[in-house]
Amino acid sequence: MTTLIRGGLVHDAVHRDACKADILLADGKIAAIGTDLTAPADAVVFDADGLDVFPGFWARTRMSSSRTAAPSRS
């Protein structure tokens, strides 16, 4: 399964400041982080605009925020 988290405020262990970016997940792993990423037509897409995203915690927490993005097909 491929998942694209689009437009979230990404916090990672590399950069001091968070930046708005997309995260592409493929087969349960982070495949890419960047802007304007594309995904296969059958990918699940989460609109994370306005949400904080912590890529290293994805596998454990899955969108466990009080404000959860709704998935959509794109």
Summary of the structure (lengths in Angstrom):
residues: 74
radius of gyration: 11.3
end to end distance: 14.0
largest distance: 33.8
contacts: 172
relative contact order: 0.31
helix: 9%
strand: 43%
